[in-house]
Amino acid sequence: MKLTACPMDCFDACEVIYKDGICKANDNYITNKKLCKNFAYLINEENIFDKDLVSTLKKVVAKLKEPNQKILYYKGSGNMGVMQKIPMKFFDKIGATFSSGSICDASGEAGIEMGRKYNVNPSIEELQNSEVILVWGRNLTQTSAHIYKLIKDKIFITIDPVATPISKKSEVFLQIPPKGDFLLSKLLQQALDNKTIKTDDLAKLNITQEQLNKTVELLSNKKVSVMLGVGAQKYKEGAVIFHEIDKLCDKLNLFDGKNKGVWYLANSAYPFENKISINPSKTCTYADVKFDDYDVVFIQGANPVISAPNTQYVIESLKNTFVIFMGTTANETSKYADIIIPSKTFLQKKDVRLSYGHDEVRFCEVCEENNHAVSEYELTSYLFKEFGFDGLLSEDEYLDCFKTKVNDKPDIRFMAQDTKNIELLDLKDDEYYLLTSKHTDTLNSQFKYDEYAYIHPSKGFVDNQLVTISSKIKRIQIKVKNDERVYSNSILIYAGNKQVNKLTSNEISDCGTNATFQDIKLTIV
């Protein structure tokens, strides 16, 4: 029997027992004897391999040694183990440019650090001790299914433009319009101070005075925790929106010396002396990277042809450069690769799995052998040797630094910043908001994908009707389905849909160099 962990981009980071070729869930605090269906999809994927791996690696070396090249290192989140970052050691040595920022959560993190300096979560025990949990822009039962089971008997308040499963389990559900989070944060702060709330402001947010009163009552008289998702920060002003939510949390005394009750995608490496991390001297913004500005692009564990904004531009850009792709499976991006390096799966290499949702640390053993693929550490070690570099520690030295915590959870002294007012998108009668939530059968661009655009039945479309959806970037043809869960003036296209990011802009957020997927207006023809 050996222990490992699910490598997927998820809050829960479940622990896995491997025995006789079979993976089972461990009976521990978070995992609790159950793995999700996405894990079943993962272990049944068809992994790439290379029977002439030595020759392929020699081609990689030869290409990277060519003189006078601009090289880009672009890493995704296909595997969340800490060793996925070890190739950065090599690419920093050769002066490569690193894609910096995020297409996921960086705006929210910037907003958090704006007021409390550190993006570090409390312990899950704090969450379990709560009486009321405010779920803000987070599809809790699906994106944190194991954590949800620890708190399923709590009182919930849900804020979301989509009636997610957790909204149906909530005492109060505030179905606000996309980008209404800033105004709602303001109104809740005013209500907690017993100030009069303008009826027009409530109408803008699609909520009633009764709903607001009930929310304030629950927040005022109970022990409260707040679970933030990425939805509220998918805008140009995402950091300011999150800072305003943090002001509300501060008013609820959730930052009384420590972060005692607000969860986001946290910096899970904070407690450790992380020997893997580096500070590259040359960077470019991740969400609007121009691949054809570089002679060689090294793409690791990523699928920007589906996941990045303005994907048609991404495709044209990849056609005009030399692409080295490293991953466990073929995907839409690997089609544009000149060299493909098969990466070992999570079962075939040592690693450490941290979680951005809780404090548990998973040490991963080698469960299977594979001589036709290479781990990230093995590749890095090989490249160091071929280039004559020194300074790379042993694999175990990097892994062992996660055995001892050297930092306690940081002290928090919340500092409210003066920020500009954030307005809702100004929609015309024929315009729609875009929502890009996660689907239960898809994780980013992995596994099954949903091919529909979902729209409220009041808009008069017929299920499976083929429509043209346009943005300022591009137009797509897509089938629609009616869905009463969706905010009335919105179109929901799930993340991982192969067309949705043809519509989105590669404009960068004001803070955090994040993608701004939902800061766009759509029309339907």
DASULWO-V126202 format. One line per field, one symbol per residue. phi: phi as a letter, one per 30 degrees, with the letter a starting at -180 (. if undefined). Layout:
phi: ???
This chain:
phi: .bcbbdcddaddhddbccahibcbddccecdhibcddddddddcddddbbdcdddddddddddddedhcccccbccbdbcddddcddeeddddciddcdbjacbbdddddddddcbiccbddddddddddcbbcccibdedcdbdddeddbdcddcccbadcddedddccdbbccddeidddddedddddddciddcddddddecibcddddddddddddcbdcbbcccdedcdbeceddedddddddddddidcdibdcabcbdddddedcdddddbcddbbbdddbdceddcdbbccbhbbddcdddhdddedddddcbccccbadbdbddddcddbccdcddddcadabccbdcacdcccccdcbcaccbbdddddddddeddcidbjdddeddddddcdbdcbddddcbdbdcdbddccdddcddccbdccbddcdcbbhcdidbcccccbdeddicceiddbccbbdcabbcadcbdadddeecbccbdejedceddddccdcddbjhcdbecdacbbbc
